[in-house]
Amino acid sequence: MQKLRSLAELEDPESVVVPILVDAILLVEAYRGARHQVTQLPELTDAVDALLREITIVEKSKEWAA
């Protein structure tokens, strides 16, 4: 976690983190219905699903506040 916190010190942390998040989401979605499992995919799927839930909550909150 300390390494992740240090991302805030970068000039543009979003440019580093966002592409990784996009890749993770695409990977999870690509393997969602696959017959074979990737070793870390269940954990990654859970993390991506949690992230997507949080994003949805933020979006809905903004809609309702408007």
N, C-alpha and C positions, 0 to 999 in steps of 0.2 A: 504494500500500500504506500510505503514511503516513496517508492519510485514513481507511482502514479501521482502523488501529491507534488512531486518536483516538476511535473508537466506544466503546472501553473506558472513556473518561472520561465518557460519558453516564450519567445516573442509571439508566436501564433500557435498555441496548443491545439486549437481546433483543426488546423491543417494536418496535424499528425494523427489525432485521435479519430476524426470523422471517417477517413478512408478505411481505417481498421474496423470501425463499427459497421460500416456499409458492407465490407467483405464478410464479416461475421454473420450479419443478417442474411446476406445472399447465400452463404454456405448452408446455414440452417434451413432456409426455405428450399434450397435445391435437394437436400437430403431428407426432407420431412416425410416423404412417402417411400423412401428407398427400401429395398429388401435387405440391404447390408448396412451394418452400423459402423460408424467411425468411432474410434475409441473415446474421444473426448466430446463427441457430439451431444450426448444427453445433457451434460453440464452446460455446454455452450447454448443448446436449445433453451434450457431453463433461464439462462442469463439473458438471452436475446428476448425471450417472451416477457421477462420481467421489465426489461428496458422498454419494449413496445407498450406494455401496460402503463408504465410511467409516462411515456410520451402521450398516450391517449388521454390519460388523466389531465395532463397539462393542457392539451388541446381543448378538451371539453370544458375545463375550468375557464379558459379564455373565452370560449364561445358563450358560456352562460353569463360571464361578467360583462359581455358586450351588450 
